[in-house]
């Protein structure tokens, strides 16, 4: 997962990659809902929001491949 965080240019976003994979594997939340929550949490920090969204998407895609 660390490689996916680096691919997202967000090495601190490892937890967001893991969150994306967990959402894909469990369906515990909608991807759109999680992305909205992340955007709200980091409002005013466009680069952080962008990096987290990319990290989430990469983790989500990886999780789907494991299903």
Long-range contacts (C-beta under 8 A, 24 or more apart in sequence): 1-59, 1-62, 4-55, 4-58, 4-59, 4-62, 5-55, 5-58, 7-58, 8-51, 8-54, 8-55, 8-58, 9-51, 9-54, 10-51, 10-52, 10-54, 10-55, 13-51, 13-52, 13-55, 14-55, 16-52, 16-55, 16-56, 16-59, 17-55, 17-56, 17-58, 17-59, 17-62, 18-59, 19-56, 19-59, 20-55, 20-56, 20-57, 20-58, 20-59, 20-60, 20-61, 20-62, 20-63, 21-59, 21-60, 21-62, 21-63, 21-66, 22-59, 22-63, 23-56, 23-60, 23-63, 24-59, 24-60, 24-61, 24-62, 24-63, 24-64, 24-66, 24-67, 25-63, 25-66, 25-67, 31-56, 31-60
